Amino acid sequence: MCTVEHPFGSVKWYGDAGYVLCRGKLKVSAEIGLSFLGYNIKRAINMLGAEQMMKMLGEQ
């Protein structure tokens, strides 16, 4: 139970996403998806470093 809820708590705390600004299932899922995308990009930058991340993005 803790392993499932931990990422949601981290994203809410990290992105100050304790609430959503949209209404409707599709819009809310898009907003939450963007929150997770931003969280994952910041995690990748912290793990790899900004230079390595930019180098990986430039290869494609």
Stockholm file with secondary structure:
# STOCKHOLM 1.0

chainA/1-60         MCTVEHPFGSVKWYGDAGYVLCRGKLKVSAEIGLSFLGYNIKRAINMLGAEQMMKMLGEQ
#=GR chainA/1-60 SS CHHHHHHHHHHHHHTTCSSCSCCSHHHHHHHHHHHHHHHHHHHHHHHHCHHHHHHHHHTC
#=GC SS_cons        CHHHHHHHHHHHHHTTCSSCSCCSHHHHHHHHHHHHHHHHHHHHHHHHCHHHHHHHHHTC
//
